[in-house]
């Protein structure tokens, strides 16, 4: 995908050529151009009001552009009949509300309407498509239930099943994860990813969660102020410069330590004074992102103990973060442990990263007992990364019970609360 020439040698499934759309006297899209190759999952990202939904509507012909055109499989969408357009592109809308209590199976069967003549009934092939779509999306078990009687996540899967029953090579989704809990978000996007990888579908989806978009999409198209601000792979598009320009906010972009995908953390405005002192315990590549985020948010950060050669230590030095160090591959010794304890006692909050714990760095976990306020960042169960036995398990359990266990998205809010509890009077007076 690109807003100009594409380096992908596959045939374009959808071409957007200089599309301009004005609604109510406002120019929502301004000369938007992009080319989407077959068999790719492309995410539309951008702030609210950027024109993502309008672009999707222009692609499937629901909105006629004031200038430019959209071509699907080489043909202008404006020249196709409604049925022919629906045979090429299926749509999953953001609004999952339906006015009537249709049974779920009937809703899914609506996806076969583009293949019916005015007086024809359902064909055997049509029934097979409907049944296969319901099985694929795991909605067959409530086929007879009214659509209004299923949950929001289930209803989203029903509408996705309807789109699959349509058997179109291209699929458009408008905020498919909006208002869903994380479990349904992941299940929905995992299924969409399978449709691209296993069935060769071409998918364009407006996704508000940048981290989900980065993890699941092959390419992204960043819209802002009615135009394309960046396009390409997630790492290229989700740069700190692009995000600040598009969203008017500061962000830190790093690699997720578990998935390896691009990871975005929005930051508050940098305060005029240090936001507080935070010591970070981790290592082995688990704290680089945390150091970036905490430093950018204005905290006075220290880290350790880290071995020389650890990538986290390189990050700390590049950020000017003070670090407690040990020799390469050496266990954390008594002197380093005492220094870590001193750092922790001086800190307003201590952050324990999603680090693997063995005999060599168990001393860091012991030192963390000195913390008054603890934030435990957990992305994997501790049992999967505990190589130091029962003592480590007991220490981790104690720290988790005393502190707050959070995912990486909750880091800043948890640290802010911990710092406030550590010195509430001082914080108020300083302000």
Phi, psi and omega in degrees: 000145177201167172261019175203231178282142180257143177276355180278127184273004176283157180294143179287130174275321182223131177239128178248116191239099174059040186283125175237132180228128174245132179231124179060032180083359179253136178277104183277319176237138185231098175054052180278129177227137176196157177231127183249113179291158177298145173071031178238151176253108184250127178259134171265119180234158179155169181292164175302138180083008182284342180109014183297310181295320179297320178296317177300318180294325177291325181295319182263010171089005179287336176235128177272127181291150175283339175206155180081182180206161174246133178243133179243120185053036175091347183255135176302129181299330181292338181270353183268145173292165180301317180293319181293320177298321181289338176283342182259329183226127173254148186235134171248107185284164176288321180281114182264006181284138174234142189283340185239157181275057177293142170298151182305317182298324178292323178297315179296320181295340176299338178295345180269358182304323180297347183256001183259144168278176186300325187247005183275153175262185180291138178269167177298319179296322179296317178299320180297320178296319181295313181296318180295321180294320180292322178293318183297324183263003177062041176245002183297331184291341174238042182300325183270356182282142176299143182299331181284351183259006179255159183289171180298317179294320178293321180295323177298321179289328177297315180292328174292322176298320178300318179294323179292322178298336179292338174057040177268148181289339181242146184226129177247133179232130180254105181050061184293345181252003182297135176067012177259150174287168188298327179298313180289328176299312182294316180299320180295312184286331173298318179294316179298319178299320178296322180298325178285311186288319187265326185255353179074019179293152169258125186235133169238125183225131170280122184230125183277334181274110185296326182287323174294319179299317181295324183286321189259335187271147173286319184217159179233152173234116183265115179257140174201136179055036175081002181226168178277122179263336177195152175210151180138204181289158185305321182296326179286316186287317185271055174272157180299325179293314180295319182292321179294320180292321185278319187256354182055046179211155177276145179211154172251131179247129181213189177257134176292130186292338181264308185273336183080358181279163177299138185227129185248132174233118177287145184243149172287169176299139182293127181287161179288337180239162176304134182285346182148173181254130183228130173254137184246130178249126180183220180135168178067030178087007185269348186242358182304313181296321180295321179296317177302310186296312183293320179295316180294332179280356174099010179278150171274110193249141168230163184210154174140176004277141179236144177282145172303136183097346177291135180299330177295326179292321176299319178297315180302315181293323179294333180266355184075024179275130179290136185228142170270129188237159173227166178296156179305131174066005181274148174291158179292116184274180185297317182296316180295321180297318180296322179293320176299317179299320178298318179297319182293318179297326181280344184277152173283332179208149176243133179252124175258116184280175180280060189263150172281137185243123175231188182300328184290327183241014177300332179299328177297320180292322177296319180295329182296344177296342180283350185285137173278324180235124184237134170242120182256116178269114186239120176242342176227147175303141183297330181300332181283344184233017177262112178242019182239009170083203190292326180296316179298318180298319180292318178297315181296317178298319180296315180295322179294322180289323180285327185254208180235127179266125185223162167274170184299331180293337183263005186304306187296317180294322180292318179294318179302317179294321180294318179296319179297319178293327182293322183212064185296322182292313180300321180295316181295315181298322182293333181276000000 
